[in-house]
Amino acid sequence: MRTVKRLQPFSSTIFAEMSQLAAEHDAINLGQGFPDTDGPAAMLAAAQEAIATGQNQYPPGPGIPALREAVAQHQLDHYGLQYDPATEVLITVGATEAIAGAIIGLVEPGERVVMIEPYYDAYAAATAMAGAERVTIPLIIDGDGFALDHDALHAAVTPETAMVVINSPHNPTGTVLSDEDLRAIAQVCIDNDVLVLTDEVYEHLVFDGRVHTPLATLPGMRERTLRVSSAGKTFNVTGWKVGWISGPAELIAAARAAKQFMSFVGSGPFQPAIAVALGTEMEWVRRSSAGLQRKRDLISAALTEVGFGVHRSEGTYFVCADPRPLGYHDGAEFCRDLPARIGVAAVPVSAFVDHPEQWTHLVRFAFAKEDTVIEQAAERLRALS
Ligand SMILES: *Cc1c(COP(=O)(O)O)cnc(C)c1O
């Protein structure tokens, strides 16, 4: 293999393998987390209009002013968080580039980046690209949900920590961190004077009346926190790759130094369309989130009926299920069998961890799919019982 050592662990992904298997067996793909319906019509029209009216060249490096203003306004309206659109908001090529830019721009080689395990793979890859070291804080399986291990949090975050990455609502478990968790994270980050990167791409997709609280709203946190979000999950446009990062100007400048030489800019005609969506389509998002809650209920009920141990999903596109009652003890093996066996694809949670012990069995299903698709998947899953 010619790939540099630090990236060798990232040269192939289980998601690609499962999607390939899904395609081979014409399976319903509940592995990859993308929606199968389009976002708000006004937003789609605004992108077409932007292309038709010649907004097809490089936008300004930090993003078009209208979008930076809309991102700042959105955070003020929803959370009372104030960011200067000129210096404290940066538009990126999806949340992925925001994450990479922040880690590469702010973490020195050899420094430590702490993340919650299971973790979204981009945090680990960006940490490796920065030549930094990954340290994990496990979630613990707690009844039908998951809990943050506060002892592990306190052990992991030390004065040697450069950055803590927090993802809530959490992919792959669907966990929304509690106020108590957020307070504990804030305290330990303040005590050790570390930076925090919060991945909040599912900020609007929370269920059962829960509210999402950005960590940056806690006392003493705004000045050390970089908040990341993206249009992809909020507005069903994962292919547009429009993301953003907000925080103190000095931290944004660091992320921008890296971002400039990864892509310089991206998503030209999509930027004005997302500005429109942030301004006028939050009612669409509320309906979308209510629809996702119903889809969560559909898939959870179907999995329970088949005999899976089903975990509580409090937000996101995902629910985790335990196939051990059906006789499968290895989630990865189960996922490799599933497309050929019944025509459904899922991904093993072990793909998101360094310490597989408590995660070997667990499987993640994505439910941001049309109801008919979920019903069809449910029908196929019944063949397992
Ligand atoms: C999908 C996802 C991302 C990536 O977002 P993009 O805007 O597509 O780059 C980042 N973090 C989490 C937790 C995700 O699920």
The ligand as a Tripos MOL2 file, in Angstrom:
@<TRIPOS>MOLECULE
LIG
   15    15     1     0     0
SMALL
NO_CHARGES

@<TRIPOS>ATOM
      1 C1        -23.3740   13.6750    7.8790 C.3       1 LIG1
      2 C2        -22.5210   14.0930    9.0120 C.ar      1 LIG1
      3 C3        -21.4890   15.0270    8.8380 C.ar      1 LIG1
      4 C4        -21.0510   15.5180    7.4870 C.3       1 LIG1
      5 O1        -21.8010   16.5660    7.0270 O.3       1 LIG1
      6 P1        -21.5430   17.1650    5.5690 P.3       1 LIG1
      7 O2        -22.2060   18.4800    5.6220 O.co2     1 LIG1
      8 O3        -22.1410   16.2200    4.5860 O.co2     1 LIG1
      9 O4        -20.0670   17.2650    5.3660 O.co2     1 LIG1
     10 C5        -20.7880   15.4380    9.9490 C.ar      1 LIG1
     11 N1        -21.0640   14.9490   11.1720 N.ar      1 LIG1
     12 C6        -22.0240   14.0370   11.3690 C.ar      1 LIG1
     13 C7        -22.2680   13.5380   12.7490 C.3       1 LIG1
     14 C8        -22.7830   13.5670   10.3040 C.ar      1 LIG1
     15 O5        -23.7050   12.6250   10.5050 O.3       1 LIG1
@<TRIPOS>BOND
     1     1     2 1
     2     2     3 ar
     3     2    14 ar
     4     3     4 1
     5     3    10 ar
     6     4     5 1
     7     5     6 1
     8     6     7 2
     9     6     8 1
    10     6     9 1
    11    10    11 ar
    12    11    12 ar
    13    12    13 1
    14    12    14 ar
    15    14    15 1
@<TRIPOS>SUBSTRUCTURE
     1 LIG1         1 GROUP 0 **** ****
